[in-house]
Amino acid sequence: MNPRVGVVIPAAGVGRRMGGRPKALLELGGQPLLRRTLVPFLADPRVVRIAVALGPDVHASPPDWLAPLAPAVRVVKGGARRGDSVHAGLLALDSDTEVVLVHDAARPFVTRAVIDRTIAAAAEGRCVIAAVPAVDTVQEVDDERRIVRTPDRSRLWLAQTPQAFPYAILIDAYERAARDGVSATDDAALVARYGAPVHVVQGDAANLKITVPADFMLAEALLAKA
């Protein structure tokens, strides 16, 4: 039996490394980045609702292309911090949501296989993040950039999204964080703080997060090959 899945996409960032423009609304291959990110979730029959958290200015006047996506997509006002946006999105999901995915607005290439793996794990009651094994050696350095430790690469994974959780676990963690005055910068770290173990499931190397202008060039190249 398929779970009822909700998706939260925090898209309130101002894109400081993109010249201060809302990164999620920049165009990639002729379409807004956010729209490309929404497509695989809109196509998944298990997803009953998607909450998109936009910055206050954009929320006041959202792009026209979002309106026809209602009611599948609900637009909410995001906050100054990522955790505030995720919390707002969680509250906008249906009350009978069983599994929730939190996905970066700037990851437009997530595959159905990765989505399937995260949903399957959360439906079993686990908290997981998509991730890929590190292929480069990682060095820990001090304030003077001297190497102080070389971690065992076999134990290092690079976090991606979606992060997936039983809805009850994630909303409880956010409500406890609000009472405790804790600021959430990462959902997996937040649920771990309140006692839930978090595991990794296999992500995909092509599940690129667009962070700096050079990433757009790489993303355009990926689109050209698709």
KAMO-V942964 format. One record per pair of residues at least 6 apart in sequence whose ideal C-beta (glycine too) atoms are under 8 Angstrom apart, sorted by the first residue. I is the first residue (numbers start at 1). J is the second residue. D is the distance in whole Angstrom. If there is no record, write none. Layout:
{{I & J & D} {I & J & D}}
//
This chain:
{{2 & 45 & 7} {2 & 46 & 5} {3 & 46 & 7} {3 & 98 & 4} {3 & 99 & 5} {3 & 119 & 7} {3 & 122 & 8} {3 & 123 & 5} {4 & 46 & 7} {4 & 48 & 5} {4 & 94 & 7} {4 & 96 & 6} {4 & 97 & 6} {4 & 98 & 5} {4 & 99 & 7} {5 & 44 & 7} {5 & 46 & 5} {5 & 47 & 5} {5 & 48 & 7} {5 & 97 & 7} {5 & 98 & 7} {5 & 99 & 5} {5 & 100 & 7} {5 & 101 & 7} {5 & 119 & 6} {6 & 47 & 7} {6 & 48 & 7} {6 & 49 & 5} {6 & 50 & 7} {6 & 51 & 7} {6 & 90 & 8} {6 & 93 & 4} {6 & 94 & 7} {6 & 97 & 4} {6 & 99 & 7} {6 & 100 & 5} {6 & 101 & 7} {6 & 167 & 7} {7 & 41 & 5} {7 & 47 & 6} {7 & 49 & 7} {7 & 50 & 4} {7 & 51 & 7} {7 & 100 & 7} {7 & 101 & 5} {7 & 102 & 8} {7 & 103 & 6} {7 & 162 & 8} {8 & 50 & 8} {8 & 51 & 5} {8 & 53 & 7} {8 & 86 & 6} {8 & 89 & 3} {8 & 90 & 6} {8 & 93 & 7} {8 & 100 & 6} {8 & 101 & 7} {8 & 102 & 5} {8 & 103 & 7} {9 & 34 & 7} {9 & 37 & 7} {9 & 38 & 7} {9 & 50 & 7} {9 & 51 & 7} {9 & 52 & 5} {9 & 53 & 7} {9 & 89 & 7} {9 & 102 & 8} {9 & 103 & 5} {9 & 104 & 8} {9 & 105 & 5} {10 & 53 & 5} {10 & 78 & 6} {10 & 82 & 5} {10 & 85 & 4} {10 & 86 & 5} {10 & 89 & 7} {10 & 102 & 7} {10 & 104 & 8} {10 & 105 & 7} {11 & 22 & 8} {11 & 24 & 4} {11 & 34 & 6} {11 & 52 & 6} {11 & 53 & 6} {11 & 54 & 6} {11 & 55 & 8} {11 & 78 & 7} {11 & 85 & 8} {11 & 105 & 4} {12 & 53 & 5} {12 & 54 & 6} {12 & 55 & 4} {12 & 56 & 8} {12 & 58 & 8} {12 & 78 & 3} {12 & 79 & 7} {12 & 82 & 8} {12 & 85 & 5} {13 & 22 & 7} {13 & 23 & 6} {13 & 24 & 7} {13 & 55 & 7} {13 & 82 & 8} {13 & 105 & 8} {14 & 20 & 6} {14 & 21 & 8} {14 & 22 & 6} {14 & 23 & 8} {14 & 55 & 7} {15 & 21 & 5} {15 & 22 & 6} {15 & 23 & 3} {15 & 24 & 8} {15 & 26 & 7} {17 & 211 & 6} {17 & 212 & 5} {17 & 213 & 7} {18 & 26 & 6} {18 & 212 & 8} {18 & 213 & 7} {22 & 54 & 8} {22 & 55 & 6} {22 & 58 & 6} {23 & 33 & 7} {23 & 105 & 7} {23 & 106 & 6} {23 & 210 & 7} {24 & 32 & 7} {24 & 33 & 5} {24 & 34 & 4} {24 & 37 & 8} {24 & 54 & 8} {24 & 105 & 4} {24 & 106 & 7} {25 & 32 & 5} {25 & 33 & 7} {25 & 34 & 6} {25 & 58 & 7} {25 & 63 & 6} {26 & 32 & 7} {26 & 33 & 5} {26 & 216 & 8} {27 & 33 & 7} {28 & 36 & 6} {28 & 108 & 6} {28 & 210 & 7} {28 & 216 & 7} {28 & 219 & 6} {28 & 220 & 7} {28 & 223 & 7} {29 & 36 & 7} {29 & 219 & 8} {29 & 220 & 6} {29 & 223 & 5} {32 & 63 & 7} {32 & 65 & 7} {33 & 105 & 7} {33 & 106 & 6} {33 & 108 & 6} {33 & 210 & 7} {34 & 52 & 7} {34 & 105 & 5} {35 & 65 & 6} {36 & 108 & 4} {37 & 103 & 7} {37 & 104 & 8} {37 & 105 & 6} {37 & 106 & 7} {37 & 107 & 6} {37 & 108 & 5} {37 & 110 & 8} {38 & 50 & 7} {38 & 52 & 8} {38 & 69 & 7} {38 & 73 & 7} {40 & 110 & 6} {40 & 111 & 7} {40 & 112 & 6} {40 & 115 & 6} {41 & 47 & 5} {41 & 50 & 6} {41 & 101 & 8} {41 & 103 & 7} {41 & 115 & 7} {42 & 50 & 7} {42 & 69 & 7} {42 & 72 & 6} {42 & 73 & 8} {43 & 112 & 8} {44 & 112 & 7} {44 & 115 & 6} {46 & 119 & 6} {47 & 72 & 8} {48 & 94 & 6} {48 & 97 & 7} {49 & 71 & 8} {49 & 72 & 7} {49 & 73 & 8} {49 & 74 & 6} {49 & 92 & 8} {49 & 93 & 5} {49 & 94 & 5} {49 & 97 & 7} {50 & 72 & 6} {50 & 73 & 5} {50 & 74 & 7} {51 & 73 & 8} {51 & 74 & 5} {51 & 75 & 8} {51 & 76 & 6} {51 & 88 & 8} {51 & 89 & 4} {51 & 90 & 7} {51 & 92 & 4} {51 & 93 & 6} {52 & 66 & 7} {52 & 73 & 6} {52 & 74 & 7} {52 & 75 & 5} {52 & 76 & 7} {52 & 89 & 7} {52 & 105 & 8} {53 & 76 & 5} {53 & 77 & 7} {53 & 78 & 3} {53 & 79 & 8} {53 & 85 & 4} {53 & 86 & 7} {53 & 88 & 5} {53 & 89 & 5} {54 & 62 & 6} {54 & 75 & 6} {54 & 76 & 7} {54 & 77 & 7} {54 & 78 & 6} {55 & 78 & 6} {56 & 77 & 6} {56 & 78 & 8} {59 & 75 & 7} {59 & 76 & 7} {59 & 77 & 4} {59 & 78 & 7} {62 & 75 & 6} {66 & 73 & 7} {66 & 75 & 6} {74 & 92 & 5} {76 & 88 & 5} {76 & 89 & 6} {76 & 91 & 8} {76 & 92 & 5} {77 & 88 & 6} {78 & 84 & 7} {78 & 85 & 3} {78 & 88 & 6} {78 & 89 & 8} {79 & 85 & 5} {79 & 87 & 8} {79 & 88 & 7} {81 & 183 & 6} {81 & 184 & 8} {81 & 185 & 7} {82 & 184 & 7} {82 & 185 & 6} {83 & 174 & 7} {83 & 177 & 7} {83 & 183 & 6} {83 & 184 & 3} {83 & 185 & 6} {83 & 190 & 7} {86 & 102 & 6} {86 & 174 & 7} {86 & 184 & 7} {86 & 187 & 6} {87 & 174 & 5} {87 & 178 & 7} {87 & 184 & 8} {89 & 102 & 8} {90 & 100 & 7} {90 & 167 & 8} {90 & 170 & 7} {90 & 171 & 5} {90 & 174 & 6} {91 & 171 & 8} {93 & 100 & 7} {93 & 167 & 7} {97 & 167 & 5} {98 & 123 & 7} {98 & 166 & 7} {98 & 167 & 6} {99 & 119 & 6} {99 & 122 & 4} {99 & 123 & 6} {99 & 164 & 6} {99 & 165 & 7} {99 & 166 & 6} {99 & 167 & 6} {100 & 122 & 8} {100 & 164 & 7} {100 & 165 & 6} {100 & 166 & 8} {100 & 167 & 5} {100 & 170 & 6} {100 & 171 & 8} {101 & 115 & 7} {101 & 118 & 6} {101 & 119 & 7} {101 & 122 & 8} {101 & 161 & 8} {101 & 162 & 4} {101 & 163 & 7} {101 & 164 & 5} {102 & 161 & 6} {102 & 162 & 6} {102 & 163 & 5} {102 & 164 & 8} {102 & 165 & 8} {102 & 170 & 8} {102 & 187 & 5} {103 & 110 & 7} {103 & 161 & 5} {103 & 162 & 5} {103 & 163 & 8} {104 & 161 & 5} {104 & 209 & 6} {106 & 209 & 5} {106 & 210 & 4} {106 & 211 & 7} {107 & 160 & 7} {107 & 161 & 6} {107 & 207 & 6} {107 & 208 & 7} {107 & 209 & 5} {107 & 210 & 8} {108 & 208 & 8} {108 & 210 & 7} {108 & 219 & 7} {109 & 204 & 8} {109 & 206 & 5} {109 & 207 & 6} {109 & 208 & 6} {109 & 219 & 8} {109 & 222 & 6} {110 & 130 & 8} {110 & 161 & 8} {110 & 162 & 7} {110 & 204 & 8} {110 & 207 & 5} {111 & 204 & 6} {111 & 206 & 8} {111 & 207 & 7} {113 & 204 & 7} {114 & 130 & 5} {114 & 160 & 8} {114 & 162 & 7} {114 & 201 & 8} {114 & 202 & 8} {114 & 203 & 6} {114 & 204 & 5} {114 & 207 & 6} {115 & 162 & 7} {117 & 128 & 8} {117 & 130 & 7} {117 & 201 & 4} {117 & 202 & 6} {118 & 128 & 6} {118 & 129 & 8} {118 & 130 & 6} {118 & 162 & 5} {118 & 163 & 8} {118 & 164 & 4} {118 & 201 & 6} {119 & 164 & 6} {121 & 128 & 4} {121 & 164 & 6} {121 & 199 & 7} {121 & 201 & 6} {122 & 128 & 6} {122 & 164 & 4} {122 & 165 & 6} {122 & 166 & 6} {125 & 166 & 6} {126 & 166 & 8} {126 & 197 & 8} {126 & 199 & 6} {127 & 163 & 8} {127 & 164 & 7} {127 & 165 & 5} {127 & 166 & 7} {127 & 169 & 6} {127 & 170 & 8} {127 & 188 & 7} {127 & 191 & 5} {127 & 192 & 8} {127 & 196 & 5} {127 & 197 & 7} {127 & 198 & 5} {127 & 199 & 7} {128 & 163 & 7} {128 & 164 & 5} {128 & 165 & 8} {128 & 198 & 7} {128 & 199 & 5} {128 & 200 & 7} {128 & 201 & 5} {129 & 159 & 5} {129 & 160 & 7} {129 & 161 & 7} {129 & 162 & 8} {129 & 163 & 4} {129 & 164 & 8} {129 & 188 & 5} {129 & 198 & 7} {129 & 199 & 8} {129 & 200 & 6} {129 & 201 & 7} {130 & 159 & 8} {130 & 160 & 4} {130 & 161 & 6} {130 & 162 & 6} {130 & 163 & 7} {130 & 200 & 7} {130 & 201 & 6} {130 & 202 & 7} {130 & 203 & 4} {130 & 204 & 8} {130 & 207 & 7} {131 & 157 & 4} {131 & 158 & 6} {131 & 159 & 5} {131 & 160 & 6} {131 & 200 & 4} {131 & 201 & 7} {131 & 202 & 8} {131 & 203 & 5} {132 & 157 & 7} {132 & 158 & 5} {132 & 160 & 7} {132 & 202 & 7} {132 & 203 & 5} {132 & 204 & 7} {132 & 205 & 6} {132 & 207 & 8} {133 & 154 & 8} {133 & 156 & 7} {133 & 157 & 6} {133 & 158 & 8} {134 & 153 & 5} {134 & 156 & 4} {134 & 157 & 7} {134 & 158 & 6} {135 & 153 & 8} {136 & 153 & 8} {137 & 150 & 7} {137 & 153 & 6} {138 & 150 & 8} {138 & 151 & 6} {138 & 153 & 7} {138 & 156 & 6} {139 & 147 & 5} {139 & 149 & 8} {139 & 150 & 6} {140 & 147 & 7} {140 & 148 & 5} {140 & 149 & 4} {140 & 150 & 7} {140 & 151 & 7} {141 & 147 & 6} {141 & 148 & 6} {142 & 148 & 5} {157 & 200 & 5} {158 & 203 & 8} {159 & 188 & 8} {159 & 200 & 8} {160 & 203 & 4} {160 & 204 & 8} {160 & 207 & 5} {160 & 209 & 7} {161 & 207 & 8} {161 & 209 & 8} {163 & 187 & 5} {163 & 188 & 5} {165 & 187 & 7} {165 & 191 & 6} {165 & 196 & 8} {169 & 191 & 6} {169 & 196 & 5} {170 & 187 & 6} {170 & 191 & 6} {172 & 194 & 7} {173 & 184 & 8} {173 & 187 & 8} {173 & 190 & 5} {173 & 191 & 5} {173 & 193 & 7} {173 & 194 & 5} {173 & 196 & 7} {174 & 184 & 7} {174 & 190 & 7} {176 & 182 & 8} {176 & 194 & 6} {177 & 183 & 8} {177 & 184 & 5} {177 & 190 & 6} {177 & 193 & 8} {177 & 194 & 8} {182 & 190 & 7} {182 & 193 & 7} {184 & 190 & 4} {188 & 198 & 5} {191 & 198 & 6} {192 & 198 & 5} {206 & 222 & 6} {208 & 215 & 7} {208 & 218 & 6} {208 & 219 & 6} {208 & 222 & 7} {209 & 215 & 7} {210 & 216 & 6} {210 & 219 & 6}}
//
